[in-house]
Amino acid sequence: MKRDRLFTMKATGDELAAWKAKAESYDVTLAQLIRGLLDGQPPNPQHRAVKHRPPPKVDPALIRQVAAIGNNLNQIARRCNTGERLEVLAELRAIERRLEELIHALQSNQSR
């Protein structure tokens, strides 16, 4: 069901803060809390709206490393399709080593 009508109502700042806190305690949006109460149904956290979080900050060097690995994978796929199997195994081993280095670097950065 598409909700295409907007309903507004006035409230004090304290009322609005209290209602938002109540909705958050049920892990639902304020709109879901109000709809549920008006429909005579208790808030249902299983039907909560997805809260969008900003993407995590990622080190640009890590992005470059992952992009390089992606490029290597593309080259490997191309070679597999032409029948160069032994060379592909060598490439896969190189990727494995680079991934191990990245994991080690990430773990040492997180422990700082």
C-alpha positions in Angstrom: 0.0 0.0 0.0 1.5 3.3 -1.1 1.2 6.0 1.5 0.7 9.2 -0.4 -1.0 11.4 2.2 0.8 13.5 4.7 -0.7 14.0 8.2 0.7 16.7 10.5 0.0 17.5 14.1 1.4 19.9 16.6 3.2 18.9 19.7 5.5 20.4 22.2 9.2 19.7 22.0 9.0 17.6 25.2 6.0 15.6 23.8 7.8 14.9 20.6 11.0 13.9 22.4 9.1 11.5 24.7 7.2 10.0 21.7 10.5 9.5 19.8 12.1 7.9 22.8 9.1 5.5 23.3 9.3 4.5 19.6 13.1 4.0 19.9 12.5 1.8 23.0 10.3 -0.5 20.8 12.9 -0.3 18.0 10.3 1.2 15.6 9.9 4.5 13.9 7.6 7.1 15.4 5.3 6.7 12.4 5.1 2.9 13.0 4.4 3.5 16.7 1.6 5.9 16.0 0.1 3.7 13.3 0.2 0.7 15.6 -1.4 2.5 18.5 -4.2 4.0 16.3 -4.9 0.6 14.8 -5.1 -1.0 18.2 -1.9 -3.1 17.8 1.1 -3.0 20.0 4.4 -2.0 18.4 6.0 -4.9 16.6 9.8 -4.6 16.4 9.9 -7.3 13.7 8.2 -4.9 11.2 10.5 -2.0 11.9 11.8 0.3 9.2 15.3 -0.1 8.1 17.5 2.6 9.5 20.0 3.8 7.0 23.5 4.2 8.4 26.2 6.1 6.7 28.8 3.8 5.1 31.9 3.2 7.2 35.0 5.2 6.5 37.5 3.2 4.6 41.2 3.9 4.1 41.8 4.9 0.4 44.9 2.7 0.4 42.7 -0.3 1.2 40.3 0.5 -1.6 43.2 0.6 -4.0 44.5 -2.7 -2.8 41.1 -4.3 -3.2 40.7 -2.8 -6.6 44.1 -4.3 -7.6 42.9 -7.7 -6.4 39.8 -7.3 -8.5 41.9 -6.5 -11.5 43.9 -9.7 -10.9 40.8 -11.8 -10.6 39.5 -10.4 -14.0 42.9 -11.3 -15.6 42.6 -14.8 -14.1 39.1 -15.3 -15.4 40.2 -14.2 -18.9 43.2 -16.6 -18.9 41.0 -19.5 -17.6 38.8 -19.0 -20.7 41.8 -19.2 -23.0 43.2 -22.4 -21.3 46.2 -21.0 -19.4 45.6 -23.1 -16.3 49.1 -23.3 -14.8 49.6 -19.5 -15.0 46.2 -19.1 -13.3 47.3 -21.2 -10.3 50.4 -18.9 -9.9 48.1 -15.8 -10.0 45.8 -17.3 -7.5 48.7 -17.9 -5.1 49.8 -14.3 -5.5 46.3 -13.1 -4.7 46.2 -15.3 -1.6 49.5 -13.8 -0.4 48.2 -10.3 -1.0 45.0 -11.0 0.9 47.0 -12.4 3.8 49.1 -9.3 3.9 46.0 -7.1 3.9 44.4 -9.0 6.7 47.6 -8.8 8.7 47.8 -5.0 8.1 44.2 -4.5 9.1 44.6 -6.5 12.2 47.7 -4.6 13.2 46.0 -1.2 12.5 42.9 -2.2 14.6 45.1 -3.2 17.6 46.6 0.2 17.7 
